[in-house]
Amino acid sequence: MTGLLDLPPISTRLLATGKLVRRDVADRLEVHCTRGRLWITVDNSREDIVLEAGERHEVTGPTLMVIEALTPAEVVLDDEAPRGLFTDAA
């Protein structure tokens, strides 16, 4: 796949529309959309998630997650954030 980024354990990235981020999730990962709109799909999950600016979602592993920027966006990925500080986006 072209345009695919592998990101370190805690990272903030600006993503152009259509840019993909691939991430293996060993235990849990907090995905925070700080700007724009993101689409998230998680391996073996029947639901896709769309996050708007200011929304967060927790992914539990082990699994593979792919994020696509639906608009120019900023995403923060953090596997060291404390649990239970936010509500999953629907």
N, C-alpha and C positions, 0 to 999 in steps of 0.2 A: 504494500500500500504506500502511496506517495503522501508526503505531508504528515507523516506520523511522528510524534515526539514521545520519547521515553523520559519521564521526569524523576528527579530524586525524591526522597521521603517527604520533605516539606518544600513546596515550591509555589511560586506565583508566576503565572504566565499570561501575557496578552495574546489572544488568538484572533486571527482574521476569520471572517466568515468561511465556513467549510473546513477549517483546520481541524485535524483529529489528534486526540491525545489517547494513547494506550497505556494502561497501568495494571500490573499484576497486584492484587490486593491479598496480602498474606493473612491478615487478621481483621483490621477495620481501617477505614479511611473516611475522613470528613472532606466533602467536596463543597466548596463555598463559591458561589457565583457573585463576584463583587461588581461586575458590570456586564451588561448585555444579556444574552440568552443562550443557555447550553442544553444540549440533548445528551442524556446519559443512557447507555445500555450496559447491562451486566450479564455476563455469561450465566446461563441456566436460570434466568429470571424471566417471567412472563410479562413484566411491566417495564416500560421505558419511562424515564423521568425527564421532565423539562424544568429547568431552573431559570428563574428570572433574577435580575440583580437583587442582592440582599437575601436570597434563599440559600439554604444548605440542605445537604442530604448525606446520610451516613451509609456507606457500603461496607458490608461484612463479607469476609472471605473465609476460606481461600477461593478466589475467583479472578476473572479477567474483566476489566471495565474499559469501555471506550467512551470518550466524550467528543462531541462535535459542537463547534461554535455555530449556532444558528444565525447569529449576528456578530459583529465585532464584540469580543468579550474578554473578561479577565476572570481567571479561575485560580483559586488557592486550594491546594491539596495538602492535607495535614493528617498524618497517621499518629501524631503525638498529642492531639487535642483531647481534653477530658471528655468522657462520655456523658450523655444526657444533658447537654447544655442547649440543645435546640430540638425542634420538631422536624421530622422528615418532611420534605416537600411532597405534595401529592402529584 
